[in-house]
Amino acid sequence: MRIVDGKWAGRDLVSPGSRIRPTAEEVRGRWLDLLEGSLKGARVLDLFAGSGALGLEALSRGAASVDFVENGGASLHSLKANVAGLNARKKSRIFKRDAIPFVEALEEGAYDIAFADPPYGSRKLDRVVSYWQQVPFATILGVEHQREHRLEGKAKRYDFPGDTRVTLFTAPRRRP
């Protein structure tokens, strides 16, 4: 596992182990390519962060900061090692918390971009999307999930080889 593009392109990342499914490099690379125009200077939230690959890829491509939310022991260990290894401590914060209560405490507009990549088959994804639809805590919410996992709402959907889909929700513009 490595950073795909940006200032840290090609740098290796520590994996949390075989029981954790990290976002594949091809998926991560194309996902961040889709967000290229929104990444520069963005405040990013990486939910179910695992190794931190999504958030670190965003930092590598110009995001201003990333908040990582993770509560698994092996994942936290690799996440901390990856943040330290890329010298990204000053631009990141790690929250050892369950993602659902963390999200449900957020206010509208707290972040520019949020990523959510919970374990496939988890209904936590539905809860994150549902809360975001009520309180758009990020301008863009990008989620990775199994292709057959249906998510309600207006969004752009991108299918990848195998069973993977990335869905991008964009908050409606607020009227002045």
C-alpha positions as CSV (number, residue, x, y, z in Angstrom):
1,M,0.0,0.0,0.0
2,R,1.4,3.4,-1.0
3,I,0.4,7.0,-1.7
4,V,-0.7,7.3,-5.3
5,D,-0.1,10.9,-6.2
6,G,0.9,14.3,-4.9
7,K,4.0,15.3,-2.9
8,W,4.2,11.9,-1.2
9,A,3.6,9.8,-4.4
10,G,5.1,6.4,-4.1
11,R,5.7,6.5,-0.3
12,D,4.8,3.2,1.4
13,L,2.1,3.1,4.1
14,V,1.9,0.7,7.0
15,S,-1.1,-1.7,6.7
16,P,-3.2,-2.6,9.7
17,G,-3.1,-6.3,8.7
18,S,-5.0,-8.9,6.7
19,R,-8.3,-8.5,8.6
20,I,-8.7,-4.9,7.5
21,R,-9.8,-4.0,3.9
22,P,-8.0,-0.9,2.9
23,T,-9.2,1.1,-0.1
24,A,-7.4,-0.3,-3.1
25,E,-4.8,2.1,-4.7
26,E,-6.6,2.2,-8.0
27,V,-9.9,3.1,-6.3
28,R,-8.2,5.7,-4.0
29,G,-6.3,7.2,-6.9
30,R,-9.4,7.6,-9.1
31,W,-11.6,8.8,-6.2
32,L,-9.1,11.6,-5.4
33,D,-8.8,12.4,-9.1
34,L,-12.6,13.0,-9.1
35,L,-12.2,15.5,-6.2
36,E,-9.0,17.2,-7.6
37,G,-10.7,20.6,-8.0
38,S,-11.9,20.6,-4.4
39,L,-8.8,19.3,-2.5
40,K,-6.6,22.3,-2.5
41,G,-6.8,23.9,1.0
42,A,-9.7,21.6,2.0
43,R,-10.6,20.6,5.6
44,V,-11.0,16.8,5.3
45,L,-12.6,14.3,7.6
46,D,-11.6,10.6,7.2
47,L,-14.2,8.4,9.0
48,F,-13.4,4.7,9.6
49,A,-9.9,5.8,8.8
50,G,-8.1,2.5,9.1
51,S,-4.5,3.1,7.9
52,G,-5.4,6.7,7.0
53,A,-4.6,6.2,3.3
54,L,-7.6,8.3,2.1
55,G,-6.9,11.3,4.3
56,L,-3.1,11.1,3.7
57,E,-3.7,10.9,0.0
58,A,-5.8,14.1,0.3
59,L,-3.0,15.8,2.2
60,S,-0.5,14.6,-0.4
61,R,-2.6,16.3,-3.0
62,G,-3.0,19.7,-1.2
63,A,-5.6,19.4,1.5
64,A,-5.0,21.8,4.3
65,S,-5.8,19.4,7.2
66,V,-7.3,16.0,7.9
67,D,-9.1,14.7,11.0
68,F,-9.0,10.9,11.3
69,V,-11.7,9.0,13.2
70,E,-10.8,5.4,14.1
71,N,-11.3,3.2,17.1
72,G,-9.7,-0.2,16.1
73,G,-6.4,-1.1,17.8
74,A,-4.5,-2.4,14.8
75,S,-5.8,0.4,12.6
76,L,-4.9,3.1,15.1
77,H,-1.4,1.7,15.3
78,S,-0.9,1.8,11.5
79,L,-2.6,5.2,11.3
80,K,-0.3,6.8,13.8
81,A,2.7,5.2,12.2
82,N,1.7,6.5,8.8
83,V,1.0,10.0,10.0
84,A,4.4,10.1,11.8
85,G,6.2,8.5,8.8
86,L,4.9,11.2,6.4
87,N,5.6,13.9,9.0
88,A,1.9,14.9,8.8
89,R,1.3,15.5,12.5
90,K,0.9,19.3,12.2
91,K,-1.8,18.9,9.5
92,S,-3.8,16.1,11.1
93,R,-5.7,15.1,14.2
94,I,-6.5,11.5,15.3
95,F,-9.7,10.9,17.2
96,K,-10.0,7.5,18.9
97,R,-13.8,7.4,18.7
98,D,-16.6,5.5,17.1
99,A,-17.5,7.3,13.9
100,I,-21.3,7.5,14.5
101,P,-21.3,9.6,17.7
102,F,-18.5,11.7,16.2
103,V,-20.5,12.4,13.1
104,E,-23.8,13.0,15.0
105,A,-22.0,15.8,17.0
106,L,-20.9,17.7,13.9
107,E,-22.5,20.9,12.7
108,E,-23.3,21.9,9.2
109,G,-20.2,22.9,7.2
110,A,-17.7,21.5,9.7
111,Y,-15.6,20.1,6.8
112,D,-15.1,20.7,3.1
113,I,-14.8,17.0,2.2
114,A,-15.6,13.9,4.3
115,F,-14.7,10.3,3.4
116,A,-16.5,7.2,4.9
117,D,-15.3,3.7,4.2
118,P,-16.8,1.4,6.9
119,P,-16.6,-2.3,6.7
120,Y,-18.6,-3.6,3.8
121,G,-22.0,-4.7,4.8
122,S,-22.1,-2.4,7.8
123,R,-25.2,-0.3,8.3
124,K,-23.1,2.4,9.9
125,L,-22.7,3.8,6.3
126,D,-26.5,4.3,6.1
127,R,-26.4,6.2,9.4
128,V,-23.6,8.5,8.2
129,V,-25.3,9.2,4.9
130,S,-28.7,9.8,6.7
131,Y,-27.2,12.2,9.2
132,W,-25.3,14.0,6.4
133,Q,-28.6,14.4,4.5
134,Q,-30.1,16.1,7.6
135,V,-27.0,18.1,8.6
136,P,-24.5,18.4,5.7
137,F,-21.4,18.4,7.9
138,A,-19.2,18.5,4.7
139,T,-19.7,20.1,1.3
140,I,-18.8,16.7,-0.3
141,L,-19.4,13.3,1.3
142,G,-17.6,10.5,-0.5
143,V,-18.4,6.9,0.5
144,E,-17.0,3.6,-0.5
145,H,-19.3,0.5,-0.4
146,Q,-20.3,-2.7,-2.0
147,R,-22.0,-2.1,-5.4
148,E,-25.2,-3.8,-4.2
149,H,-25.5,-1.6,-1.1
150,R,-28.1,1.0,-2.2
151,L,-27.8,4.5,-0.8
152,E,-30.7,6.9,-1.2
153,G,-30.3,10.5,-2.4
154,K,-29.0,12.4,-5.3
155,A,-25.4,11.5,-5.9
156,K,-22.8,10.5,-8.5
157,R,-21.9,6.8,-8.4
158,Y,-18.7,5.3,-9.8
159,D,-18.2,1.6,-10.2
160,F,-14.8,-0.1,-9.9
161,P,-13.6,-3.6,-10.7
162,G,-14.9,-6.2,-8.4
163,D,-17.5,-5.3,-5.9
164,T,-16.6,-1.6,-5.2
165,R,-18.6,1.5,-5.7
166,V,-17.8,5.1,-4.7
167,T,-20.7,7.4,-4.2
168,L,-20.2,11.2,-4.0
169,F,-22.9,13.4,-2.4
170,T,-22.7,17.2,-2.7
171,A,-24.5,19.5,-0.3
172,P,-26.9,21.9,-1.9
173,R,-25.6,25.5,-2.0
174,R,-27.1,27.6,0.7
175,R,-28.9,30.8,-0.3
176,P,-27.6,34.0,1.2
